[in-house]
Amino acid sequence: MATKPNLSAIDHISETGVAVLTDAATLDFYAHDVFERGADLLAVVRPGNTKELSAAVAATTAQNIAVIPRGGGMSYTGGYTSKQPDLVLFDLAQMDRILEINETDMTVTVEAGCTWAALHEALQPKGLRTPFWGTLSGLKATVGGGMSQNGIFWGSGRYGSAVQSCIAMEVVLADGTILNTGKNFTRPYGPDLTGLFLADTGALGMKATITLRLIPEAKAHGYASFSFENHEDTLAALGAIERAGVSTECFGFDPSLNAIRMKRESLTSDAKALGKMMRKQGSVWGAIKEGAKVVAAGRDFMDEAKFSLHVLTEARLQAAADDDLARARTIALAHGATETENTIPKIIRANPFGPLNSMLGPEGQRWAPIHGLLPHSRATDCYRAIIALFDEHKDEMDALGIFTGTLVSSVGGSGMIIEPCLYWPDASNPLHRDTVEDAHLAKLPKLNANPAAWTFTQRMKQALVDLFLAHGAAHFQIGRTYRYRDSLDPAADALLLDMKKSVDPRGLMNPGSLGL
């Protein structure tokens, strides 16, 4: 049951003119993230602009009530769910405007609640985009969330993670102060104050506006897919392709995740998405041919028993994109790859911000990814340790109906992500039911609560977190899940605590996130 509202506190916040919600259904919904439910909330606040955000934060913390920022709600690491009850959650979804597209200075400024999909759509007619241009959850995930949580995918093979495309921000501090972190055309200007608030998981301040760099959208593209017999060759090829700088995205799946994807995808939607992409590129015949190829191939274009690797290239000229692809192909084949049909990278690129139906497994199972960012030199040993962990618990996992699938992806200049995903039979939560398409949800079995599987999944998730720490991994979406502070040098940890005290002396900004 939701906490009974503190009416005097809520009235005080409402006096700022911001929307304040306290009904039980809303409070319960916002207490959930993708993985679990946090403590009961006192209220949900929906500011419409930076001024309202600043005033409402000040009014809330003046009463010694802690505040939590929420972007698109796609966190699965406790980014906005707290164990502490009676906090006020700030839903920034209504702050979704694109404030300026500056084609002369090649920058774009947006409010924090603008989604990656909306930003990409607005920039497309101008032939522009940001270097990193979104996560696969970009239909819901916001730019502000990306700056707080960091993340990878579109553009990451060449341009790195989300925060590396940021130039400056306006951040609202715990007392309502609006802090401009720097100049909106260059970064850094002196010490990198913008960087202090990036990837902080909202523990230091709430992002209000963000300025990102722009680049011309690519005119030419290349796609290739490969299969491998083992993870060692897959990771070695991925690392060599990343070091060569020839891909904009390079990612792969283990055999289990290949099988999961093949169960989940729709041939009809694949063909339509590919056709739409080819028509955008000016090829009606290409649209017909690619759509027919998907239908003809069915689900046999990839050997589910093998590891897969998918490479996307882009350039101003097709010859350049093809040359990068040829270089990637040479690398992959030198590591024992077999080239396969390139349907998967084409499908994903054709619909970069598709429906978020993969939030549930192919038979309605719950899903939880746990990832680590590792240098190439340590990736294989870490992957081997993950396999050993799953092998150790195989009997118990089989008995509970729990299975896994692992994704790998390159991050330009940083190494690679290894992301094992846990799937377990359990009841969905309100966030799943709100996010997954109704038609897709209707096809899935409705699973009952499964306390035994849930308890084991929590144990396994923590075991993976600990394993990544032991292998020296870094993380995105640190939230309340990853052991960030345990990985810090003591002097660095002391500096972090001093920073937190400086901008949030009473500990009222998303307490517990980032381990603070």
N, C-alpha and C positions, 0 to 999 in steps of 0.2 A: 504494500500500500504506500502511496505517496505521503510525504511529510505534510502535516497540516500547515498551511502558509502562516508566516509571521506577518500579519496584516499591516502593522505599522511600518515595518521595513519595506514591504511591497509598495505601500502608499508613497513612501518617501522616494522610491525609485521612479514610480509612475509620474511624480511631479515634474520630472525632467521632460515629459512628453513622449517618451519612448514606449513602444508596445511591451507590455509585461503579461506573460501567460502563466497561470497557476492551476489550470484544470488537470485532473488526475491523469487523463490519457496522454496529454502533452508531456507532463513531467515524466511519466513512465517511458515514453518513446525516447526522449532525449537522455535518459539515464543509460541507454544501451549504446554500445558500439558494435562493430562486426563480431567481436569475440565474446564479450561478456557485459553484464550489467553492473553499473557502479551504484553508489549509495543514492538515496532519495534526494532529489533537488528541491530547493526552496522555490525557485521560479526560473522561467526562461525569458530572456530579454532579447528583443529583436530591433536593434538600432537600424536607422535608415541611412545614416551618413556618419562621417567622422565626428562631427560636432555632437550628435546624439550619443555616439559610442563613448566619447570622452565624458560627457555629463553623467551618463548612466553608470559608468565604471566608478566615477568619483562619488556618486550618491550611494552606491552599494558598499564600497570599501570604507566610506566614512562611518558606516555602522558596524565596522569590523566583520563584514561578511565577505568571504572569499569569492572570487570570480573565475570562470573558466571560459576560454574561447573555443568555438566550434566552427569549422568550415563546412565542408560537404558531408561530414559524418563518416568518412570512409576509413577511419582509424580502426586498427585491430590490436593496438598496443597500449590502450588506456590513455591515449592522448587527451581525451576530454571526459573520461570517466574516473571518478575519485572514490576512494573508500570513506572519505569524510562527508557526512551528510549536511544538508541545508546550505549548499553552495548555490550560487546563481550562475546559470549557464548563459553565455552570450552567443546566440545564433546569428552569424554574420551573413547569412544567405541573402538578405535584402540589400546589403551593400554590394551590389553586383554590376555597377556601371563601369564602362570603359571611359575614363576621364579625358584622355588625350592620346591620339596617335600622331606622333611627330615624325613625319617622313624626312624632314631635313636633318634632325639630330639622330634619327633612327632609334627612337625610344617609344615605349608605350607605357602609360600609367593607368592602372586599374584599381578599383576598390577590392578589398580582400575577398569578398564573396563572389567575385567573377569566376566562373568555371573555366578550365582550360579549353573545353569544347567551344564555349561562347567566344573566348578570345581568338581561337584559331579561326572560327567562322567569320569574325569581324575583320581579321587581317587578310584573309584569302583574296578578296577582290582587289586588294592593293598589291598582291604579289609579295607579301611580307609574312614573317613569322618570328617568334622568339627562337633563340638557338636551341634550348630545351623547350619543347612545346607541349608537354603534358604527360601524365601517367595514363595507363590503360583505363583507369577509373575516372578519366577526365570529364565524362558526362556529368558527374556529380562533384568530383574533387575540385577544390578551388585553388586559385593562385595563392591566396593567403595561407591556406593549409599547406601548400607546397613549400612556402617560405618557412613556415614553422616546423613542418615535419621533414622536409627535404624529400626527395624521391627520384626515381629514374624512369625512363623508357624512351619516349620519342626524342631523338637527338642525342641520347646519352652516350652512344658509342663514340661520338666525335666531340661533343660539347660538355660532357659530364652531367652532373646532377642538377636538380631544379635550381638550387640557390646560386649556382655559378652563372646564371643568366640575369641575376638581380643587380641593379645599380644603386637603388636607394629605396627607402621606405619611410612612411609615417607610422610611428608606433605609439599606441596609447599605454602609458605606464599605469601602475597600480593605483596611483592617486588621481588619475585622469589626465595627467600631463600629456600633451601631444609632442612627441619627440621626432624631429626630422633627422634621419641618420646621416645625411650627406647631400652632395650635389646630385641633381637628377640627370646628369649627363656623363658622369665619370665615377669610377670606384677603383681604389680608395682615394680619398682626399685627406692626407694625413693618416693617422691610425684608422683602421677599418671599423668604424662604428656600425656600419651596416652589418658587417659580419658578426658582430656581437649578438645580434638579435635573430640571425638566420639559424635554422635547425635547432632552435631552443625549445621546441615543442610547446610554445606558449608559456614557458615558465618565467620569462623576463618581461614580456609585454604582448599586447594584442596588436596584430598587424591591421592597419586601417587602409593605407594605400601602398601600392608597390609599383615601382618603375623598373621595367625590364628592357634589355637591349633587343633591338630588332636586326634581322638579317634578311636578305632576299630569299624568297621561297625557291627551292630547287625546281628546275625545269625538266630534269631528266632523272630517271630512276633505274635501279637494277635490283634483281631478286635472285637468290639462290638458296637451295636447301641441300643438306647433306645428312647421311646417317653414319654412325660410328658403332663399333662393337663394344666399346667400353668408355667409362668416364674419363680415364686418363688421357686418351687421344682427343676426346671432345674438349676437355679443358685446355689441353695444350694448343689445339687449333684455335679456340676462342681467344686465348691469350696472344697468340702470334698475330691474329687478325687485328686485335685491338692495338697492339704495338705498331703494326704497319699503318694505322690511321686510315684505313680504306673503307670502313663501314660507319654508317650513322646509327644503325642498330644491329646488334649481333646477340642472339639469344638461343637457348636450347632447352630441351626437355629430356628427362630420363624416360625409360620405357613405360613406367607407370603413368607419368603425366601425359605421355603421348596417347596412351589408351584412354585416359579420362577425357582428353580433348576430343578424341574421335567419337566418343559416345555423346558428347555434349553439343557438337556443332550441328548446324542445319544446312543441308546441301542447297536448299532453295535460297536461304538468306545469303549464303556464300556466293552463289552465282549472281544474285542481284547486286551485292556489294561490289564484286569484281566488275560487273558490267557498268555500274555507275562510275567507278574509277576510270575505266578505259574511255568512257564517253567524255569525262572531264578532260582527259588527255587528248581528245580530238579524234579518237579512233572508234567509229561505230562498228567496223568489222572486228576490231580487237575485242570490243565488248561482247559480241556474239561468240567469238571463238573462245575467250577465257571462260565465259559462263558455261559453254558446252563442255569444256575440258573438265571443269569441276564435277559436273553431273556424270560425265562418262567415267571419270576416275573413281567416283564414289568415295569410300573411305579407304581405298587400297593404295593411295598415292604415297603412303608412308608405312614403313615396317614398324609396327608398334613394339616389337621385341628389341629394338635398337635405340640408341641415343640419337637425338636429332639436333642439328644446328642450323639456324636460319640467319641469313645475311641480307641486309638492305643497304644499298648505296644510293647516293644522289649527287648531282652536280649541275652546273649550268648547261653543259653540253652532254648529249647522250654518249659521245665517244669517251668522255671522262668518267661517266658513271659506269660504262662498260669496262673500262680499263681497271677501275677499282675492283669491280666484281671479278674480273679475270685474276687479279692479284689475290683476292680472297679465295678464289677457287683453287689456285695453285697451292696456297697454304693448306687448305683443307685436305686436298688430295695427298699432299706430302705427309699428312698425319693419318693416313689410312682411311679417308672418307670415301663413301660412295655417293655420287650426286643423285638426288632424287627430284621428283616433281616439286616446283617452287610455289605450290599453291598456298601454303600457310603464310609466308610473309606477304604475299599479294593480298590474301584475304584480310589480314590484320591491318595492312596499310590502307586498304580500300575503305575500311570502317574503323578509323583509329580510336574513336570514342563510342564504341558500341554499347549495347545494353549490358548491365552488370549482372547477368544471370549466373556467371561463374562464382558468385558469392555463395552459392550452394552447390554441392556435389551432384553428379549425374543421377543419383537416386534420392536427392533431397538431403544429403548429408551436410552437416556443418563443416566449415572450412576455416583453417587457421594457418597462414603462412608465417614462418620464422626465418629470418634471413641474416646473413653476414656478408660484409664487404671485405674482401681479402686481397692482398697483393698476389700476383700470379705465382710467386715462388712458394706460397703457403697454401694455395687453393686445393691442390690434389690431396695433401695430407688431411686437410679439414674434411673434404668430401669423403675420404676413406673412413674417417672417424664417425661421420654421420651414418654411413652404411653399417658400421659395426654396432652403433647404438640401436638402429632399427632391427638388426639381426638378433641382438641380445634380447629384445622384447617381442620378437615375432609371435611366439605362441600366445602371449597375453593379448597382443593386438588382434590376432586372428580370431580369438575367442570373443572379443568385444566388437568385431566388425570394423576395426580401424585400419585404414590404409594410408599410404603416402604417395606423393609425387614431388619431384624436385625440378625447379627451374634454375637455369644459370643465365647470366647476362653480363655483357661487358659494360664498363663505365670508363669512358675515355680519360686517360691519365691517372686512374685510381685503382685499376684492377678489375675484379669481377665480383658479382653478386652470386652467392649460392643460397637458394631459397627452398628448403624443404617445406612442403605443405602437409598438414594433417587433415584427414577427413574422418569424421566419426558420426555414427547414427545418433541423432538428437533432435529435439524440437527446435524449429526456427524461432527467431525473436522478432519483435516489431520492426526493427530496422531491415532485416531480410525481407519481410513481407511488404515493406514500403518500397524497397529498391528493386527487387527482382520483378521483371515484367509479369503482369497478371496472367497472360496466356501461358508463359513458361511455367510459372508457379503452379498453375492448375494441372499441369502434366506430371508434376512431381508427387511422389508419395508424401503423405503428411505423417511425419515421424513423431513419436511420443518422446517425452523427456527421458533421458537415459543417464541417470546419476553415475553409474559405474563407468561408462565410457567418458563422461565429462570429467570425472575425477582423474582418470588415467591420462586424458588429453592434457589436463593442466600440469600433471607431473612430467609428461613427455615434453611439453613446451618449455618448461623450466630447465629440463635436462639439455635441450638444444641451446637455450640461452647460455647456460653454463659452458657448454662445449665450445660455442663461438668465442666466449671470453677467453677460454684456455688457449685458443688458437690465435688470439690477438686480432679478432675481427673488429671492424667498425660497423655502425648501423645507421640507417635512416629510421624515421618514426620511432625515436627512442622512447617517448612517452613514459609510461610507468613499468615497462617490460624489460628493457635491456639495461645491463649493469654498467652504465656509462661512467659513473663516478668511481666505481671499482677499478676502471681501466686507466684513470688519470694519475699522473705524477702528483705526489703530495702538494708540491708548490702550485701546480695548475689547479688542483682541487680547492686549495685555499683562495686562489684568485677568483675562481668561479663563485665561491660562497660570498666573497667580498662584493662581487658584481651584483649578486642577487640581493644582498642587503642594501646596496646603494639604490637600486631601482625599485625594490619591493621590501622595505625594511620590516614590515609586519607579516610578510609571507602570505599575502592574500591573492597573489596572481598564480592561478593554476597550481596550488600547493601539491607537492608530491611528484609532479611531472619533472622529468630530467633528474629525478632522485633528489630534488630540492624541497 
